[in-house]
Amino acid sequence: MRMIDVGELRLRCAMEGEGPLAIMVHGFPESWYSWRHQLGPLAEAGFTACAIDVRGYGGSDKPEPVEAYAMERIVGDLVGLKMALQPDQPAILIGHDWGAPIVWNTALTHPEHFRAVAGLSVPFAGVPSRPFTEVFHEHFTSQGKFFYQEYFQQPGVAEAEAEKDPRDWVARMMYSISGDVPPGDYWSKPYGATFLEGLPDPQPTSWLTEQDLDFYEAEFKASGFRGPLNRYRNHVADYEWLQGWQGKRIEQPALFIGGTRDPATYLFGAVTDPIALMRMCAPNVEGYILEGVGHWTQQERPDEVNRILIDWIKRL
């Protein structure tokens, strides 16, 4: 574990191995720990594997303002990290959940620093034509339907629910969109519902053990959820920043891994073929959709993900 000064702040990084730099970026509500099954194999494959705590999480610095969690600032953290660890050669980016849009947009806006990019769960749909807030207001909020990102918008509301019992909140959230949850429309509820309302009781799984929950519980009891949730409060700022790259594509080699039971892989029902979507804005993408896999791709199927990831990364 190392604390790295990336310019604006310091990030906690779990590091293993030597060789070309591969930076792994987690999603919500996670930490560097969500890459625990990838660090060793990437190191053994001849890379410097570096899994970060995104700003606001775990041991990394935690600025207070909402605007400190804009995409532009987090992309800057990755550029600063790359320059601190391996300034003389471009690095590889790997991201999951929010980490996927973070690495897609980092590769798009700083191609001189990053030679390849892999995203898990969330495909790259190009530079947005409108803020995502407008999309979910149209399809959910205006129709009286609950959407979790709308629920996250008002500072303090989701924090209070999550921080009441971080272990239970993480366990229920993770189980409810995993490949292990029985089929069900758990998120079909009215606007005004709470996040946990209607979610099933989590059952034991092989990929999220009591020891894993111990880790996440300790992390979020220490850090709280304000920084992680502030990421969702920057859709308008992110849209405005990215307009500077309108019409641009990710030209580097790219890899996408999704799951048939992951709602994010299909952009909440907006697309039926995420790999075809990606080819329009990342023409050099290889894509894999894993049968029966839910949202927690590299934790649910670590061996399968590692095989695909290491085969791809060795061919770069």
PATORZA-384026 format. One record per residue (C-alpha): residue number from 1; residue in one letter; x, y, z. Coordinates in steps of 0.05 Angstrom, whole numbers. Layout:
<rs>
R  i  aa  east  north  up
R  NUM  A  X  Y  Z
...
</rs>
This chain:
<rs>
R  i  aa  east  north  up
R  1  M  0  0  0
R  2  R  27  68  -19
R  3  M  3  140  -14
R  4  I  17  176  -79
R  5  D  16  251  -89
R  6  V  -21  260  -155
R  7  G  -21  336  -155
R  8  E  -86  361  -125
R  9  L  -88  307  -70
R  10  R  -61  239  -50
R  11  L  -88  171  -70
R  12  R  -80  106  -32
R  13  C  -56  52  -80
R  14  A  -49  -23  -74
R  15  M  11  -41  -116
R  16  E  43  -106  -139
R  17  G  94  -126  -192
R  18  E  142  -92  -239
R  19  G  136  -73  -312
R  20  P  88  -29  -352
R  21  L  37  7  -309
R  22  A  -35  -18  -307
R  23  I  -81  27  -265
R  24  M  -146  -3  -238
R  25  V  -204  43  -219
R  26  H  -262  17  -177
R  27  G  -335  37  -176
R  28  F  -389  51  -124
R  29  P  -392  30  -68
R  30  E  -324  -3  -69
R  31  S  -249  9  -61
R  32  W  -182  -16  -87
R  33  Y  -204  -82  -54
R  34  S  -252  -97  -111
R  35  W  -190  -113  -153
R  36  R  -161  -161  -101
R  37  H  -166  -220  -150
R  38  Q  -132  -182  -207
R  39  L  -70  -152  -172
R  40  G  -30  -217  -168
R  41  P  -46  -244  -237
R  42  L  -29  -177  -270
R  43  A  36  -174  -232
R  44  E  53  -245  -252
R  45  A  38  -226  -325
R  46  G  94  -175  -322
R  47  F  59  -110  -303
R  48  T  60  -60  -247
R  49  A  -11  -70  -221
R  50  C  -38  -9  -185
R  51  A  -109  -10  -155
R  52  I  -129  57  -127
R  53  D  -178  84  -77
R  54  V  -215  137  -118
R  55  R  -215  206  -84
R  56  G  -267  205  -28
R  57  Y  -258  131  -14
R  58  G  -217  90  35
R  59  G  -148  117  49
R  60  S  -147  170  -6
R  61  D  -158  244  8
R  62  K  -231  266  15
R  63  P  -246  338  -6
R  64  E  -314  363  17
R  65  P  -344  402  -42
R  66  V  -390  368  -92
R  67  E  -350  399  -149
R  68  A  -287  365  -124
R  69  Y  -316  300  -152
R  70  A  -326  324  -224
R  71  M  -301  277  -278
R  72  E  -248  328  -299
R  73  R  -217  327  -230
R  74  I  -216  250  -224
R  75  V  -187  244  -294
R  76  G  -133  292  -270
R  77  D  -118  246  -212
R  78  L  -104  188  -261
R  79  V  -59  231  -304
R  80  G  -22  254  -241
R  81  L  -16  183  -216
R  82  K  12  159  -282
R  83  M  63  217  -283
R  84  A  83  201  -212
R  85  L  94  127  -223
R  86  Q  116  119  -295
R  87  P  125  186  -330
R  88  D  166  161  -389
R  89  Q  116  113  -421
R  90  P  40  110  -430
R  91  A  0  67  -382
R  92  I  -60  20  -387
R  93  L  -126  36  -354
R  94  I  -177  -14  -326
R  95  G  -242  8  -294
R  96  H  -307  -21  -267
R  97  D  -375  12  -254
R  98  W  -360  87  -244
R  99  G  -288  68  -257
R  100  A  -307  49  -328
R  101  P  -332  119  -349
R  102  I  -273  148  -312
R  103  V  -222  107  -352
R  104  W  -261  114  -418
R  105  N  -260  190  -411
R  106  T  -188  191  -387
R  107  A  -166  152  -449
R  108  L  -208  197  -493
R  109  T  -182  263  -465
R  110  H  -109  243  -452
R  111  P  -89  193  -507
R  112  E  -16  214  -501
R  113  H  -13  184  -430
R  114  F  -53  120  -439
R  115  R  -41  68  -493
R  116  A  -100  21  -479
R  117  V  -163  20  -438
R  118  A  -209  -34  -410
R  119  G  -278  -23  -380
R  120  L  -321  -72  -342
R  121  S  -397  -68  -334
R  122  V  -409  1  -365
R  123  P  -397  10  -441
R  124  F  -371  74  -472
R  125  A  -427  110  -509
R  126  G  -386  170  -533
R  127  V  -387  243  -512
R  128  P  -456  257  -484
R  129  S  -506  299  -523
R  130  R  -541  320  -459
R  131  P  -530  313  -384
R  132  F  -550  245  -356
R  133  T  -595  281  -305
R  134  E  -640  300  -364
R  135  V  -643  228  -386
R  136  F  -666  199  -320
R  137  H  -713  257  -306
R  138  E  -747  241  -372
R  139  H  -751  166  -366
R  140  F  -761  158  -291
R  141  T  -773  219  -247
R  142  S  -824  253  -293
R  143  Q  -863  188  -295
R  144  G  -864  181  -219
R  145  K  -813  124  -219
R  146  F  -755  114  -172
R  147  F  -684  119  -201
R  148  Y  -626  110  -155
R  149  Q  -585  167  -185
R  150  E  -643  216  -173
R  151  Y  -645  192  -101
R  152  F  -570  207  -95
R  153  Q  -576  279  -119
R  154  Q  -596  314  -54
R  155  P  -535  317  -8
R  156  G  -546  282  59
R  157  V  -606  239  41
R  158  A  -571  176  14
R  159  E  -513  188  62
R  160  A  -560  181  122
R  161  E  -590  117  96
R  162  A  -523  85  78
R  163  E  -485  107  140
R  164  K  -538  80  188
R  165  D  -512  10  174
R  166  P  -457  9  121
R  167  R  -450  -67  122
R  168  D  -523  -80  110
R  169  W  -528  -25  57
R  170  V  -468  -52  17
R  171  A  -491  -124  24
R  172  R  -562  -109  0
R  173  M  -539  -64  -56
R  174  M  -488  -113  -83
R  175  Y  -532  -174  -78
R  176  S  -592  -140  -111
R  177  I  -555  -130  -178
R  178  S  -511  -191  -176
R  179  G  -516  -254  -218
R  180  D  -539  -292  -156
R  181  V  -602  -254  -140
R  182  P  -667  -290  -161
R  183  P  -700  -256  -221
R  184  G  -745  -199  -199
R  185  D  -762  -127  -213
R  186  Y  -732  -101  -148
R  187  W  -721  -30  -173
R  188  S  -791  -18  -198
R  189  K  -817  28  -143
R  190  P  -846  97  -139
R  191  Y  -809  163  -137
R  192  G  -800  180  -63
R  193  A  -780  109  -43
R  194  T  -715  98  -6
R  195  F  -655  62  -37
R  196  L  -663  -2  4
R  197  E  -738  -6  -1
R  198  G  -760  -70  -36
R  199  L  -690  -100  -42
R  200  P  -685  -174  -24
R  201  D  -649  -201  37
R  202  P  -578  -218  15
R  203  Q  -561  -291  13
R  204  P  -490  -320  21
R  205  T  -448  -318  -42
R  206  S  -379  -345  -58
R  207  W  -354  -278  -84
R  208  L  -378  -233  -26
R  209  T  -358  -267  38
R  210  E  -366  -244  110
R  211  Q  -292  -225  109
R  212  D  -303  -183  47
R  213  L  -362  -148  81
R  214  D  -318  -137  142
R  215  F  -270  -99  97
R  216  Y  -322  -56  63
R  217  E  -357  -42  129
R  218  A  -293  -17  161
R  219  E  -276  26  101
R  220  F  -343  61  98
R  221  K  -349  69  173
R  222  A  -284  107  169
R  223  S  -296  146  105
R  224  G  -371  156  102
R  225  F  -408  161  36
R  226  R  -406  235  21
R  227  G  -347  233  -28
R  228  P  -372  171  -65
R  229  L  -442  200  -73
R  230  N  -416  267  -96
R  231  R  -393  233  -160
R  232  Y  -467  227  -179
R  233  R  -478  301  -168
R  234  N  -434  324  -225
R  235  H  -472  302  -287
R  236  V  -482  373  -313
R  237  A  -409  393  -300
R  238  D  -385  329  -333
R  239  Y  -428  341  -394
R  240  E  -403  413  -401
R  241  W  -330  392  -395
R  242  L  -335  335  -445
R  243  Q  -364  379  -500
R  244  G  -293  398  -516
R  245  W  -284  327  -544
R  246  Q  -349  324  -584
R  247  G  -338  280  -645
R  248  K  -275  248  -618
R  249  R  -268  173  -608
R  250  I  -224  127  -566
R  251  E  -173  104  -617
R  252  Q  -130  62  -571
R  253  P  -140  -13  -563
R  254  A  -201  -23  -518
R  255  L  -233  -81  -481
R  256  F  -304  -86  -454
R  257  I  -329  -141  -408
R  258  G  -402  -141  -387
R  259  G  -453  -190  -358
R  260  T  -520  -215  -383
R  261  R  -551  -200  -314
R  262  D  -519  -131  -306
R  263  P  -568  -74  -319
R  264  A  -510  -26  -330
R  265  T  -483  -68  -387
R  266  Y  -546  -51  -426
R  267  L  -549  21  -401
R  268  F  -612  6  -361
R  269  G  -649  -21  -422
R  270  A  -628  34  -471
R  271  V  -586  -14  -515
R  272  T  -590  -87  -535
R  273  D  -519  -94  -562
R  274  P  -468  -55  -520
R  275  I  -409  -79  -561
R  276  A  -439  -53  -626
R  277  L  -452  13  -591
R  278  M  -380  17  -569
R  279  R  -352  3  -638
R  280  M  -381  69  -661
R  281  C  -340  109  -611
R  282  A  -283  61  -595
R  283  P  -269  25  -661
R  284  N  -213  -18  -634
R  285  V  -254  -51  -580
R  286  E  -257  -125  -563
R  287  G  -321  -144  -526
R  288  Y  -345  -201  -482
R  289  I  -412  -210  -448
R  290  L  -408  -263  -393
R  291  E  -469  -307  -385
R  292  G  -503  -303  -317
R  293  V  -456  -249  -290
R  294  G  -486  -190  -253
R  295  H  -457  -122  -239
R  296  W  -395  -141  -198
R  297  T  -358  -170  -258
R  298  Q  -287  -182  -234
R  299  Q  -310  -203  -165
R  300  E  -365  -251  -188
R  301  R  -322  -285  -241
R  302  P  -249  -269  -225
R  303  D  -218  -328  -262
R  304  E  -256  -315  -326
R  305  V  -244  -240  -324
R  306  N  -170  -251  -311
R  307  R  -163  -298  -370
R  308  I  -195  -248  -417
R  309  L  -159  -188  -388
R  310  I  -89  -219  -387
R  311  D  -96  -248  -457
R  312  W  -116  -178  -482
R  313  I  -63  -140  -444
R  314  K  -7  -186  -467
R  315  R  -26  -174  -540
R  316  L  -20  -99  -535
</rs>
